[in-house]
Amino acid sequence: MEPAAEADEFSLAAVQPEGAPQHEQTPLLKHLPSVDDDEDDGRDDHGQEDFAHLLWYRRPSMGWILLPYLVLALIYGGIISPKINLVVDLVCREYYSTEQLAGRSPTTSAFDDGAHDRCRTPEVSQRVSLFMLLGDLLGAILPAIVSPRLGALSDLYGRKPILIINGLGSMAGEIITLLVASSRDTVNVNWMLLSFFLEGVTGSAILAMAMVNTYATDCVPAHRRSMAFGYFHGCTCIGIALGPILAGYIVEVSGSIVTVFWIMLGVHVCCAIFVVLFVPESVSQRRRSRAREKVARAQTAHRDGASSLRRLNPLTLLAPLKVLYPTGPGSTPALRRNLVFLAAVDTIMYGVAMGSANVLLIYVNYEFGWETFESGRYLTIVNCTRVAFLMVILPVITHPGSDWFDLTIMRIGIALETAGWVGYSLASRGELFTLSGVVGAAGSVSSPALQSALTKHVPVDQTGQLLGANGLLHALAQIMSPVMFNAVFAATVGHFSQAVLVCLTGTFGAAFVISWLITPHVYHGADEDITSMPGSTSAASTE
């Protein structure tokens, strides 16, 4: 059977640990049972003893993946504004070429002196918004299909091969963008859709984030995951903070936006070489073999019970989401509710982030006349705030072992993000818009706690499957949110341009309400003796 088919079958038949009592009132941060429990005596080492005999540079560690991820975040952050401005330029050229044929206006360019204001029209902004909508759909529908399968494959064959595949697709997309930018006088804007396609077919940033989180889960004990995920979110924010301002200075010094794409591609190639040659695999051969054995058993059971017509059902695309609603031994109604609510909040937050990324830059371009440098400065200020909260404040205030603390941090963070969006909606000047971004950035501490809580609700051998399902939800959110928010902006620009910001505020408010439905002290398959620990509740669930 092909690997992709194996992964699909694995997604359809998650095997739960057998014989685990169904306790709910147990600390989230205690040991999570896994397929290795019978051999590891309950130690939360995730198979790290398999690497103990290796030299330090051959052993997996969060530090190995943190460095290349930081570099990739810088690339991603640096390319956001130039890529959107490239699309603005191409759409603007096409629009005024059409106008010229009608005898109404000469051809212009968004990068020519004095031409930028001519591209700040509702007509051009509307066309840019709709084009970015098409790009976002391509970059979201494909990851929705491939991310769960590649995530499941990472449990079987390791994280590193999936990271390499993802990187190759991203580099191919960057090459297309570079070629388009180098020939924008003659190239049609639709060639940019090929760039979105190549990135999407290999999982795009959705899969990359899921894989680095899974790699960290392999290397970091449960009580430190919130801090570990905070570092990764911090790296993302560093990239989005420093990348745009670096790209802005490169454009100012070189006088050409093409230079940015050349530099980013070169750095990406170097980063990929580092991953291939130096980053150790985090899933031991023993764990991979055991996972493949489980897949073989699941495939046998599935072939005995499933018909060909059932396999052809389009709803099987959503089958990986079964991991978010476990029904086997060790699962409880409270566990299922928590997983659903956590996944809902995470998906909403991600959907708002993805749905607003392009709209915000198009909005400030239209409303305040911000170009690459001004947009980069705004992103730098906002994301430096995120970095400070994620990598300085969060590690200081983190209190391992307290579910109430994690939930409180999550709720406060979502409330601050909501307040930031309220400020965006009311801002009449660029300075107030930036200040609102700083307020919202302080709420970034909610994401690590949310990701950590998700991974603690499933056995460690299913983290790849869980984060693959999470990637599917992210991809679905990346499909729906740009459609809704770009459509709102395209329909209201020039009339009530802030309407899209009001909608985004309401969406974040819904996430805040859902966060209050999450119950602490619930996780999968508690050991019987945990209920006798100090501070734990001895009564099992009666639901």
KEGU-101243 format. One record per residue (C-alpha): residue number from 1; residue in one letter; x negated, y negated, z negated. Coordinates in steps of 0.1 Angstrom, whole numbers. Layout:
BEGIN
 resi resn    xx    yy    zz
  NUM    A     X     Y     Z
...
This chain:
BEGIN
 resi resn    xx    yy    zz
    1    M     0     0     0
    2    E   -12   -35     8
    3    P   -23   -57   -22
    4    A     4   -82   -16
    5    A    30   -54   -18
    6    E    14   -42   -49
    7    A    17   -76   -65
    8    D    53   -79   -54
    9    E    62   -45   -70
   10    F    43   -55  -101
   11    S    64   -87  -103
   12    L    96   -67   -99
   13    A    88   -43  -127
   14    A    72   -58  -157
   15    V    63   -31  -182
   16    Q    67   -42  -218
   17    P    48   -28  -248
   18    E    66     2  -263
   19    G    78     6  -298
   20    A    73   -30  -310
   21    P    97   -41  -337
   22    Q   119   -71  -328
   23    H   109   -97  -353
   24    E   117  -133  -346
   25    Q   106  -152  -377
   26    T    69  -148  -372
   27    P    42  -174  -366
   28    L    36  -180  -330
   29    L    -1  -182  -334
   30    K    -7  -147  -347
   31    H   -20  -118  -327
   32    L     0  -109  -296
   33    P     2   -72  -288
   34    S   -10   -60  -254
   35    V   -18   -29  -235
   36    D   -52   -29  -251
   37    D   -38   -28  -287
   38    D   -42     9  -290
   39    E   -79     6  -283
   40    D   -87   -28  -298
   41    D   -70   -24  -332
   42    G   -51   -56  -328
   43    R   -81   -79  -322
   44    D   -73  -110  -302
   45    D  -104  -107  -279
   46    H   -86  -101  -246
   47    G  -112   -75  -236
   48    Q  -141   -98  -243
   49    E  -159   -68  -259
   50    D  -163   -54  -224
   51    F  -187   -83  -217
   52    A  -207   -82  -249
   53    H  -236   -63  -234
   54    L  -241   -89  -207
   55    L  -265  -118  -208
   56    W  -248  -151  -218
   57    Y  -247  -164  -182
   58    R  -229  -133  -171
   59    R  -202  -135  -197
   60    P  -169  -154  -189
   61    S  -164  -186  -208
   62    M  -140  -215  -205
   63    G  -171  -237  -198
   64    W  -178  -219  -166
   65    I  -145  -229  -150
   66    L  -142  -263  -167
   67    L  -171  -278  -147
   68    P  -159  -268  -112
   69    Y  -123  -277  -122
   70    L  -134  -312  -132
   71    V  -151  -316   -98
   72    L  -120  -304   -80
   73    A   -99  -328  -101
   74    L  -122  -357   -90
   75    I  -117  -346   -54
   76    Y   -80  -344   -58
   77    G   -78  -378   -75
   78    G  -101  -394   -50
   79    I   -81  -383   -20
   80    I   -46  -392   -32
   81    S   -46  -429   -24
   82    P   -67  -427     8
   83    K   -45  -399    22
   84    I   -13  -419    16
   85    N   -28  -450    31
   86    L   -39  -429    61
   87    V    -3  -418    65
   88    V     8  -454    61
   89    D   -16  -464    88
   90    L    -6  -437   112
   91    V    32  -442   107
   92    C    27  -480   110
   93    R     8  -476   143
   94    E    35  -453   156
   95    Y    63  -477   145
   96    Y    47  -508   161
   97    S    38  -488   192
   98    T    75  -481   196
   99    E    83  -517   189
  100    Q    57  -528   215
  101    L    73  -506   241
  102    A   106  -523   233
  103    G    88  -557   237
  104    R    92  -567   201
  105    S    58  -565   185
  106    P    21  -557   192
  107    T     3  -525   179
  108    T   -12  -529   144
  109    S   -31  -509   118
  110    A   -28  -508    80
  111    F   -66  -510    78
  112    D   -70  -540   101
  113    D   -76  -574    85
  114    G   -43  -592    79
  115    A   -23  -563    91
  116    H   -14  -547    58
  117    D    14  -572    51
  118    R    30  -563    84
  119    C    32  -527    72
  120    R    49  -537    40
  121    T    84  -535    55
  122    P   114  -514    45
  123    E   113  -497    79
  124    V    77  -486    76
  125    S    81  -476    39
  126    Q   112  -456    47
  127    R    94  -437    75
  128    V    63  -431    52
  129    S    86  -418    25
  130    L   104  -394    48
  131    F    71  -381    63
  132    M    56  -375    29
  133    L    88  -356    21
  134    L    81  -332    50
  135    G    45  -328    38
  136    D    56  -321     2
  137    L    81  -295    14
  138    L    54  -277    34
  139    G    31  -280     4
  140    A    58  -266   -19
  141    I    78  -239    -1
  142    L    47  -219     8
  143    P    32  -219   -27
  144    A    67  -209   -40
  145    I    63  -177   -19
  146    V    26  -169   -24
  147    S    18  -182   -60
  148    P    37  -154   -79
  149    R    21  -127   -57
  150    L   -14  -141   -59
  151    G    -9  -146   -97
  152    A     1  -110  -101
  153    L   -28   -99   -79
  154    S   -52  -118  -103
  155    D   -42   -93  -130
  156    L   -51   -64  -108
  157    Y   -83   -77   -90
  158    G   -95  -106  -111
  159    R   -91  -144  -112
  160    K  -122  -153   -92
  161    P  -111  -139   -58
  162    I   -78  -158   -60
  163    L   -96  -190   -69
  164    I  -119  -185   -38
  165    I   -89  -180   -15
  166    N   -72  -211   -29
  167    G  -103  -231   -24
  168    L  -107  -220    12
  169    G   -72  -232    20
  170    S   -78  -266     4
  171    M  -111  -271    23
  172    A   -94  -262    56
  173    G   -67  -288    49
  174    E   -94  -314    41
  175    I  -111  -307    74
  176    I   -79  -314    93
  177    T   -74  -346    73
  178    L  -110  -357    82
  179    L  -104  -350   119
  180    V   -72  -370   119
  181    A   -88  -399   100
  182    S  -117  -399   125
  183    S   -94  -401   155
  184    R   -64  -420   142
  185    D   -64  -443   172
  186    T   -53  -413   194
  187    V   -40  -386   170
  188    N    -3  -383   162
  189    V     6  -384   125
  190    N    23  -350   127
  191    W   -12  -334   127
  192    M   -13  -342    90
  193    L    15  -316    85
  194    L   -11  -289    94
  195    S   -32  -301    65
  196    F    -2  -296    42
  197    F     5  -262    57
  198    L   -31  -249    52
  199    E   -31  -260    16
  200    G     3  -246     9
  201    V    -2  -212    24
  202    T   -31  -205    -1
  203    G   -12  -218   -31
  204    S   -23  -255   -32
  205    A   -29  -272   -65
  206    I     0  -252   -81
  207    L   -20  -219   -79
  208    A   -53  -236   -88
  209    M   -39  -249  -121
  210    A   -22  -216  -129
  211    M   -55  -197  -123
  212    V   -77  -220  -144
  213    N   -51  -217  -172
  214    T   -51  -179  -168
  215    Y   -89  -179  -169
  216    A   -89  -199  -201
  217    T   -63  -175  -216
  218    D   -87  -146  -209
  219    C  -115  -163  -227
  220    V   -99  -182  -256
  221    P   -81  -168  -286
  222    A   -44  -178  -291
  223    H   -50  -203  -319
  224    R   -73  -224  -296
  225    R   -53  -223  -264
  226    S   -35  -256  -270
  227    M   -69  -273  -273
  228    A   -83  -254  -243
  229    F   -53  -264  -221
  230    G   -58  -299  -234
  231    Y   -93  -300  -220
  232    F   -80  -288  -186
  233    H   -53  -314  -186
  234    G   -79  -339  -196
  235    C  -101  -329  -166
  236    T   -71  -334  -144
  237    C   -66  -369  -158
  238    I  -104  -377  -155
  239    G  -102  -367  -119
  240    I   -71  -388  -112
  241    A   -86  -417  -133
  242    L  -121  -418  -117
  243    G  -114  -404   -83
  244    P   -92  -432   -70
  245    I  -115  -460   -82
  246    L  -146  -442   -68
  247    A  -127  -438   -35
  248    G  -118  -474   -35
  249    Y  -154  -485   -40
  250    I  -166  -461   -13
  251    V  -141  -477    11
  252    E  -152  -512     1
  253    V  -189  -504     5
  254    S  -187  -483    36
  255    G  -159  -502    53
  256    S  -144  -469    64
  257    I  -118  -446    49
  258    V  -134  -417    68
  259    T  -164  -418    45
  260    V  -142  -408    16
  261    F  -130  -377    33
  262    W  -166  -367    43
  263    I  -179  -370     8
  264    M  -149  -352    -7
  265    L  -153  -323    17
  266    G  -190  -320    10
  267    V  -185  -319   -28
  268    H  -157  -293   -24
  269    V  -180  -270    -4
  270    C  -207  -273   -31
  271    C  -181  -266   -58
  272    A  -169  -235   -39
  273    I  -205  -222   -36
  274    F  -209  -226   -74
  275    V  -178  -206   -81
  276    V  -188  -178   -57
  277    L  -224  -175   -70
  278    F  -222  -184  -107
  279    V  -188  -182  -123
  280    P  -183  -148  -140
  281    E  -150  -128  -136
  282    S  -129  -131  -167
  283    V  -109   -99  -163
  284    S  -130   -68  -172
  285    Q  -130   -37  -150
  286    R  -113   -18  -178
  287    R   -84   -43  -179
  288    R   -80   -43  -141
  289    S   -79    -5  -140
  290    R   -53    -3  -168
  291    A   -32   -30  -150
  292    R   -34   -10  -117
  293    E   -23    21  -136
  294    K     7     3  -149
  295    V    15    -9  -113
  296    A    13    26  -101
  297    R    38    38  -127
  298    A    61     8  -120
  299    Q    60    15   -83
  300    T    70    51   -88
  301    A    99    41  -110
  302    H   110    14   -86
  303    R   109    36   -55
  304    D   131    61   -74
  305    G   157    35   -83
  306    A   157     9   -55
  307    S   171    11   -20
  308    S   156    -4    11
  309    L   186   -28    13
  310    R   179   -41   -22
  311    R   143   -48   -13
  312    L   154   -68    17
  313    N   175   -91    -5
  314    P   162  -127    -2
  315    L   168  -130   -40
  316    T   137  -108   -45
  317    L   118  -141   -40
  318    L   130  -150   -75
  319    A   121  -116   -90
  320    P    89  -128  -106
  321    L   110  -149  -129
  322    K   120  -118  -147
  323    V    90  -122  -169
  324    L   107  -153  -183
  325    Y   137  -132  -195
  326    P   122  -100  -209
  327    T   147   -72  -220
  328    G   124   -44  -230
  329    P   111   -34  -264
  330    G    96   -63  -284
  331    S   120   -89  -268
  332    T   148  -107  -286
  333    P   175  -131  -277
  334    A   156  -159  -294
  335    L   125  -151  -274
  336    R   144  -152  -242
  337    R   160  -185  -251
  338    N   127  -200  -259
  339    L   111  -188  -227
  340    V   139  -203  -206
  341    F   139  -236  -225
  342    L   101  -239  -224
  343    A   101  -231  -187
  344    A   129  -256  -180
  345    V   110  -284  -198
  346    D    78  -275  -181
  347    T    94  -274  -147
  348    I   112  -307  -152
  349    M    80  -324  -163
  350    Y    60  -310  -134
  351    G    88  -318  -110
  352    V    89  -355  -121
  353    A    51  -357  -118
  354    M    51  -342   -83
  355    G    82  -360   -71
  356    S    70  -393   -83
  357    A    33  -391   -73
  358    N    38  -403   -37
  359    V    69  -424   -44
  360    L    51  -445   -70
  361    L    22  -454   -46
  362    I    46  -462   -18
  363    Y    67  -483   -43
  364    V    38  -504   -56
  365    N    25  -508   -20
  366    Y    59  -522   -11
  367    E    68  -541   -43
  368    F    34  -555   -54
  369    G    13  -552   -22
  370    W   -12  -529   -38
  371    E   -38  -513   -15
  372    T   -64  -486   -21
  373    F   -84  -505   -46
  374    E   -54  -518   -67
  375    S   -37  -484   -67
  376    G   -70  -468   -77
  377    R   -74  -493  -106
  378    Y   -39  -486  -118
  379    L   -45  -448  -117
  380    T   -78  -452  -135
  381    I   -63  -472  -164
  382    V   -34  -448  -168
  383    N   -54  -417  -166
  384    C   -82  -429  -188
  385    T   -55  -433  -214
  386    R   -44  -397  -207
  387    V   -80  -385  -211
  388    A   -84  -403  -244
  389    F   -53  -387  -258
  390    L   -60  -352  -244
  391    M   -97  -349  -251
  392    V  -102  -371  -282
  393    I   -70  -376  -301
  394    L   -53  -342  -295
  395    P   -83  -321  -308
  396    V   -85  -343  -339
  397    I   -48  -340  -348
  398    T   -43  -304  -338
  399    H   -32  -282  -367
  400    P   -36  -245  -356
  401    G    -9  -222  -369
  402    S    20  -247  -372
  403    D    48  -242  -347
  404    W    66  -273  -361
  405    F    35  -294  -354
  406    D    33  -282  -318
  407    L    70  -288  -313
  408    T    68  -323  -328
  409    I    38  -332  -306
  410    M    58  -319  -276
  411    R    89  -340  -284
  412    I    69  -371  -292
  413    G    50  -368  -260
  414    I    81  -364  -239
  415    A    97  -394  -257
  416    L    67  -415  -248
  417    E    68  -404  -212
  418    T   104  -413  -210
  419    A    97  -447  -225
  420    G    70  -452  -198
  421    W    95  -446  -171
  422    V   120  -470  -186
  423    G    92  -496  -184
  424    Y    85  -487  -148
  425    S   121  -494  -140
  426    L   121  -528  -157
  427    A    86  -540  -146
  428    S    87  -571  -124
  429    R    50  -576  -122
  430    G    20  -553  -116
  431    E     6  -559  -151
  432    L    38  -548  -168
  433    F    40  -518  -144
  434    T     4  -508  -155
  435    L    13  -513  -192
  436    S    43  -490  -188
  437    G    20  -464  -173
  438    V    -3  -466  -204
  439    V    27  -460  -227
  440    G    38  -430  -206
  441    A     2  -417  -205
  442    A     1  -414  -243
  443    G    28  -387  -239
  444    S     4  -364  -220
  445    V    -3  -345  -253
  446    S    30  -326  -247
  447    S    17  -306  -218
  448    P   -10  -285  -235
  449    A    13  -276  -264
  450    L    39  -265  -239
  451    Q    16  -244  -219
  452    S     1  -228  -250
  453    A    36  -219  -263
  454    L    45  -203  -230
  455    T    15  -179  -231
  456    K    21  -169  -267
  457    H    56  -156  -258
  458    V    43  -127  -237
  459    P    16  -100  -241
  460    V   -19  -109  -229
  461    D   -18   -84  -200
  462    Q    11  -104  -185
  463    T    -4  -139  -186
  464    G   -12  -138  -149
  465    Q    23  -127  -141
  466    L    38  -154  -164
  467    L    17  -182  -150
  468    G    25  -169  -115
  469    A    62  -172  -123
  470    N    54  -206  -137
  471    G    38  -214  -104
  472    L    69  -203   -86
  473    L    90  -227  -107
  474    H    65  -255  -101
  475    A    67  -248   -64
  476    L   105  -249   -65
  477    A   103  -282   -84
  478    Q    79  -295   -58
  479    I   104  -287   -32
  480    M   135  -302   -48
  481    S   121  -332   -66
  482    P   104  -349   -36
  483    V   136  -343   -16
  484    M   157  -360   -42
  485    F   134  -388   -51
  486    N   121  -396   -16
  487    A   157  -396    -3
  488    V   167  -420   -31
  489    F   138  -443   -23
  490    A   144  -442    14
  491    A   181  -450     9
  492    T   176  -479   -16
  493    V   143  -495    -5
  494    G   149  -532     2
  495    H   182  -531   -17
  496    F   176  -517   -51
  497    S   141  -502   -49
  498    Q   140  -494   -86
  499    A   168  -469   -82
  500    V   143  -440   -78
  501    L   126  -450  -111
  502    V   159  -450  -129
  503    C   166  -415  -117
  504    L   131  -403  -128
  505    T   138  -418  -162
  506    G   170  -398  -166
  507    T   153  -366  -155
  508    F   126  -370  -182
  509    G   154  -378  -207
  510    A   170  -344  -199
  511    A   137  -327  -207
  512    F   136  -345  -241
  513    V   171  -332  -249
  514    I   162  -296  -240
  515    S   130  -297  -261
  516    W   152  -298  -292
  517    L   167  -264  -283
  518    I   134  -246  -287
  519    T   131  -225  -319
  520    P    98  -222  -338
  521    H    83  -189  -352
  522    V    94  -167  -323
  523    Y    71  -145  -301
  524    H    70  -111  -284
  525    G    67   -78  -302
  526    A    57   -88  -338
  527    D    39   -62  -359
  528    E    59   -49  -388
  529    D    34   -60  -414
  530    I    33   -96  -402
  531    T    65  -103  -420
  532    S    48   -96  -453
  533    M    22  -123  -447
  534    P    23  -155  -468
  535    G    45  -182  -453
  536    S    64  -158  -430
  537    T   100  -149  -431
  538    S   107  -112  -439
  539    A   141  -110  -424
  540    A   142   -96  -388
  541    S   166  -110  -363
  542    T   201   -97  -364
  543    E   210  -111  -330
